[in-house]
Amino acid sequence: QVQLVESGGGLVQPGGSLRLSCAASGRIFSINIMGWYRQAPGKQRELVAAITRGGSTSYADSVEGRFTISGDNAKNTVSLQMSSMKPEDTAVYYCNFRTTDWTLDYWGQGTQVTVSS
């Protein structure tokens, strides 16, 4: 069984920064992609950023250049550094660990991020 525990959400002003972290425990040896998703009220969950075990990254167009994902394979953690934040970044953010083909995927409990003055 794999468990993901997220931390770092909260309230931030527009233009501010916030860092999310996610730590995994359990049998994750087959996991090779770690990512962050978000879901705003009334909207579908969307991919924010992802990183492979090899270090390749991908980002949603809406966060490219503002957010940075990083992973630590030894510690089984993934982080999301968010900068120049906008009100439209407000959402519940979920970390995800999965295999390439989605045969195994695990989700964190979600952490609320609110961007507001």
C-alpha positions as MATLAB code, in Angstrom:
seq = 'QVQLVESGGGLVQPGGSLRLSCAASGRIFSINIMGWYRQAPGKQRELVAAITRGGSTSYADSVEGRFTISGDNAKNTVSLQMSSMKPEDTAVYYCNFRTTDWTLDYWGQGTQVTVSS';
ca = [
       0.000    0.000    0.000;
       1.255    3.452   -0.927;
       0.431    6.557    1.034;
       1.024   10.116   -0.098;
       1.055   12.967    2.377;
       0.919   16.535    1.145;
       1.845   19.733    2.911;
       2.294   23.408    2.187;
      -1.063   24.697    1.033;
      -2.609   27.897    2.285;
      -3.531   31.459    1.467;
      -1.239   33.660   -0.601;
      -1.640   37.072   -2.193;
      -1.526   37.541   -5.956;
       2.067   37.677   -7.082;
       3.205   35.672   -4.087;
       4.839   32.278   -3.768;
       4.000   28.981   -2.147;
       5.670   25.596   -2.014;
       3.869   22.270   -1.907;
       5.509   19.039   -0.858;
       4.417   15.430   -1.073;
       6.055   12.449    0.614;
       5.345    8.861   -0.341;
       5.653    5.766    1.787;
       5.119    2.127    0.982;
       5.955   -0.039   -2.014;
       6.602    2.512   -4.739;
       9.467    0.838   -6.551;
       7.417    0.597   -9.757;
       6.371    4.238   -9.762;
       8.133    6.328  -12.395;
       6.091    9.506  -12.775;
       5.268   11.999  -10.043;
       2.978   14.905  -10.579;
       0.713   17.602   -9.265;
      -2.894   18.066  -10.328;
      -5.435   20.642   -9.279;
      -9.174   20.967   -9.226;
     -11.011   24.240   -8.930;
     -14.702   24.393   -7.940;
     -16.902   23.372  -10.838;
     -13.968   22.323  -12.984;
     -12.307   19.066  -13.893;
      -9.078   17.976  -12.314;
      -6.145   19.043  -14.493;
      -2.471   18.279  -14.677;
      -0.274   21.078  -13.367;
       3.182   19.552  -13.666;
       4.870   16.172  -13.797;
       8.370   14.784  -13.445;
       9.791   11.396  -14.300;
      12.318    9.452  -12.264;
      14.822   10.474  -14.890;
      14.139   14.149  -14.300;
      12.094   15.034  -17.387;
       9.437   17.621  -16.621;
       6.244   18.849  -18.207;
       3.954   21.727  -17.329;
       0.500   23.002  -18.121;
       0.675   26.053  -20.352;
      -1.032   28.115  -17.665;
       1.821   27.597  -15.179;
       4.830   27.359  -17.489;
       7.524   29.724  -16.296;
       5.858   30.307  -12.921;
       5.831   26.876  -11.324;
       8.720   24.454  -10.882;
       8.397   20.775  -10.050;
      11.200   18.829   -8.451;
      11.598   15.309   -7.184;
      13.885   13.421   -4.853;
      14.032    9.761   -5.815;
      15.946    8.749   -2.720;
      13.410   10.338   -0.389;
      10.367    9.603   -2.566;
       9.211   13.167   -2.452;
       7.952   15.623   -5.021;
       7.615   19.367   -4.595;
       5.967   22.180   -6.481;
       7.369   25.682   -6.162;
       4.718   28.179   -7.207;
       5.619   31.787   -7.950;
       3.893   34.822   -9.442;
       0.657   33.275   -8.366;
      -2.691   34.345   -9.752;
      -6.249   34.085   -8.445;
      -6.938   31.480  -11.107;
      -4.383   29.217   -9.421;
      -6.865   28.778   -6.590;
      -7.749   25.099   -6.321;
      -7.255   21.940   -4.349;
      -3.878   20.528   -5.323;
      -3.244   16.783   -5.378;
       0.020   14.940   -5.745;
       0.085   11.795   -7.810;
       2.537    8.932   -8.137;
       1.951    6.504  -10.993;
       3.360    4.108  -13.515;
       3.650    5.216  -17.128;
       0.627    3.185  -18.196;
      -1.524    4.144  -15.191;
      -1.841    0.559  -14.042;
      -0.799    1.829  -10.669;
      -1.573    5.324   -9.483;
      -1.828    6.865   -6.074;
      -3.213   10.190   -4.881;
      -2.631   12.453   -1.963;
      -5.502   13.767    0.110;
      -5.370   17.208   -1.481;
      -4.313   20.558   -0.105;
      -6.163   23.838   -0.581;
      -4.347   26.703   -2.254;
      -6.098   30.069   -2.296;
      -4.724   33.112   -4.085;
      -6.513   36.211   -2.922;
      -5.849   39.691   -1.637;
];
